[in-house]
Amino acid sequence: MAATLYIDGAWKQASDGGAHDVHSPHDQRVVATVSQATESDVLDAITAARTSFDSGVFTSWSFAERSALVSKIADLLERDLKVIAKKESDDTGKRIIEAEYDIADVVATFRHFAALGVKEHDRKVDVGLAHVSSRIVHEPLGVASLIGPWNYPLLQIAWKVAPALVAGCSFIVKPSELTPQSAIALMHLIEEAGTPKGVANLILGPGSVVGTSLISDPRIDMVSFTGGLNTGQTIMKAAVATVKRLALELGGKNPHIIFADADVDAAIDNAVTAAFLHSGQVCSAGTRLIVERSIHDRVVNEIVRRAANIRLGGPEDLAAETGPLISKSHLEGVTRYVEKGIAEGATLLIGGKRSEMPEHADGWYFLPTVLDNCTTKMFCVQEESFGPVMTVEVFDTEAEAIALGNDTVFGLSGGLWSNDVAKAARVASALRHGTIWVNDFGPYRPQAEWGGYKQSGIGRELGEHGLSEYLEIKHIWTNNAPSKSGWFSDDKRGED
Ligand code: NAD
């Protein structure tokens, strides 16, 4: 087995020789066997990151030099795009074409941060005193743990690694244990591009085994995490003792509001995509449909018809439109979620169970599901299933639509459809979510900030703010005509 931990500039096996198999969600075959780090490997990785940071080996590079490195990594990712996409498709079960789109987005992320890095970050401050020069400078934050999920494995890691490199941080990457292969590939490219030893480190294994030190060791200055709410809460608690900076990208239960005055055909088509793309395993999935009562039947009947036609299939199935869930336990969780919705009074219109097609027998395929007659207090309306399950609620007034759209502890994203420009603007402003799409659902660009209100997280990735997360801000005040402060008396009385 190849050595797959990357610590202090060297590829290593786990210190106890431990390894684990990665299984395809499509047919359960073993697609890779990778090292599973021990606690001592984790501590070695933290030591390497801390030592490299404190030595200045990377912080001494200028922003322009680090941007050039990130740009080179983008070139290498582009060179290897198909190979990396195949690995990611193997791990996630998603179609190769989707994985290729995702790796293209990874390249775009590296290019965005490389371009941002060469902009001027520091500034002069006019403090109103001729003899004082005052400057705000930006410095690398320190050592960061970068922890990612399995749904968009390399993309979510890229949103952290690219800005961390531009900023000059040292870091330890920990991808999901279910989808480690693309992070291993990225680390090879980071090495090939000439990143100094110890700056970038890779630890593999389940969070429950390798996570504790990554989120609590005092030598870690920051944890940037994308994943579920419960894990995010664990990380916040662990960060308290040493007051670490946190960047948290957590779950969502994203409202998708359709007004009767919208282009309803376009809205329906986008609602299908929003809920069932990647089988709902998308943090910003539009799985909470909120539709004006007068068009409910038209919208829901058409969505059910479309859902019935969605073709499920594995990585190589060119006719497939979406793939399997990530694991058996996830499939079981989504099944229980639907059962609970029905028990609470929702009406199952389609799906609600595992696919019974013979070609899906070895994979974790769950049918696109629509639950109608939902109300806001139901578990299935409030909690994220992270599967292909759409819930439907109705409204009569604009105020009601806004109230429903905000009745959630999450605040990641939301969409609305209306041809009334003033109404669309009012609703977009009233919804408390980090991204709002008007007459659209789902697109994002690396140039625009991404992140959550409320329990969907803390901070922002991408955009300009996505780099600020990895920087400290220092104010340097220089008095060019030093003089006494004159605050306390320098009277010589009492010295005799
Ligand atoms: P998860 O929380 O189970 O795991 C995420 C990562 O955290 C994995 O690498 C895991 O090994 C690690 N981890 C688990 N316990 C840990 C611990 N105690 N200490 C340190 N690390 C630990 O999430 P998941 O199932 O991989 O991903 C799905 C979730 O991610 C969903 O809730 C989804 O909404 C969210 N997500 C959010 C965004 C966003 O941009 N807001 C993007 C993608 C996914």
Boltz pocket constraint, residues with backbone or C-beta under 6 A from the ligand:
constraints:
  - pocket:
      binder: B
      contacts: [[A, 147], [A, 148], [A, 149], [A, 150], [A, 151], [A, 152], [A, 156], [A, 174], [A, 175], [A, 176], [A, 177], [A, 205], [A, 206], [A, 207], [A, 208], [A, 210], [A, 211], [A, 212], [A, 214], [A, 215], [A, 226], [A, 227], [A, 228], [A, 229], [A, 231], [A, 232], [A, 234], [A, 248], [A, 249], [A, 250], [A, 251], [A, 252], [A, 282], [A, 283], [A, 284], [A, 384], [A, 386], [A, 412], [A, 451], [A, 452], [A, 456], [A, 457]]
      max_distance: 6.0
